Amino acid sequence: MTFLQFVEGPLFYVAAAIFVVGVVYRLIGILRLGGERDLARPNGSATGGAILTVLRHFVPRRTFWRGSSFHFVAGYAFHLGLFVLLLLAAPHVAFLQERVLGFGWPVLPHWAFILTAEVAFAGLIMLWVRRFVDPVQKLISTSGDYAATILTFLVMLTGCLALQESHVALRATHMVFVDIWLIYFPFSRLIHTFTFFFSRAQTGATYGRRGAKL
């Protein structure tokens, strides 16, 4: 077994298992926490408030646009770009088809991959730089934030370097960082990919039940 076969085979499956089990464990832990019982008379719908808050906060209110426009643009550039690359990049679809799912779907043309990667890189770098220059972001950022950003950047960078498959070592390096990223994900700030739905819904349910305007 070559090193590439190892990182794309046994190590990947172990990393993927840790990712799935870790994420499920964290989500179950959040759900088991529940919340304090509100004994006050409801003045609105908690369910409606939860749904509205989750959907409404995907776009900042006009009042806050000036202060949040940078984060909004950079955040969407990175997250949507990365999401598209993960699901529609030809190497990723081929890998999932061969080793995980057994079927594939249409992929991005090469030019679209390059464009999407540039947008995702630009968004990530903008968010990264903001942690250094914005006083508030700098104050609340932790080593975990920087570690997650650096690791994600390395996964993306090595993925682009391995795109042409000009050298086996480049593909193996990319897969090593992917495996590390999968293992690190459930125990890091990256878990917000899933947990932000719960936090937004909980906040919306609380204020929706109280009849607040969301």
Helices and strands as residue ranges (DSSP letters): H 3-8, H 10-33, H 46-56, G 62-64, H 65-88, H 90-96, I 97-101, H 110-133, H 135-140, H 143-161, H 168-184, G 185-187, G 189-191, H 192-209
